[in-house]
């Protein structure tokens, strides 16, 4: 897209819109005139993000909703709150996620491994509850933000909860791969049901804080960070640029469901472009089995209303 189109009559939800790539996704979408809802666990962080967006986008229409993807039982309440505020959703960007450090395996309150339970299962269940709002729009879009870290991973369908040989970064990569499989399988099921909602998968490439412009108080680039990031900028980018594939997937009506979008240069930096599906993402049987496991673990199955 040569320029960001106006979307003054649209409503978008960005999960994790209070920080990182989610913040910049929300900021860029707010620049279209759309109403942008930030899904956040923290009221204070959401307020700070909204203030930062308003400082950059005069007249920005932003609001927030409480969202805790690690608590599956709370998600229906999130959508109930949304339904009191908006009549429809034109898009949701499934961006929120956790990446923990350390060797200790942790679980959500539902007893799921925290990366898999938050990044994948939380968005899986949230989609179920959001579908009525999405189907109320003429042609809504679900945008799932994966990760370049997932490209080197494969799902272990016999150990989705990472009980065997837990490693935080590997588990994170697999949780993002699960999200990407979900986004593609979701689109297949939406198409089969004749839904007007479509599902697109994106990833931000390599997005570093040191290459990200300041947005106080949400993000303040430390002195010297830009200089240290000079060499990295040859192959990586900031989080403001990492948000562009998701923004493009929300706004570009020419993008079709079931596509994968990421940065043009080695998949790590540059303008968004349509990528060929990674080899593991072409495995529809793995996606189907993941869907079945996710349905069992969450008790819901995202599907168009009958």
Secondary structure by P-SEA (a helix, b strand, c coil): cccccccccbbbbbcccccaaaaaaaaaaaaaccbbbbbcccaaaaaaaaaaaaaaccccbbbbbbbbcccccaaaaaaaaaaaccccccbbbccbbbbbbccbbbbcccccccccccccaaaaaaaaaaaaaaaaccbbbbbbbbcccccccccccccccccccccaaaaaaaaaaaaaaaaaaaaaaaaaacccbbbbbbbbcbbbccccccccccccccccccccccccccccccccccaaaaaaaacccccccccccccccccccccbbbbcccccccaaaaaaaaaaaaaaaccccccccc
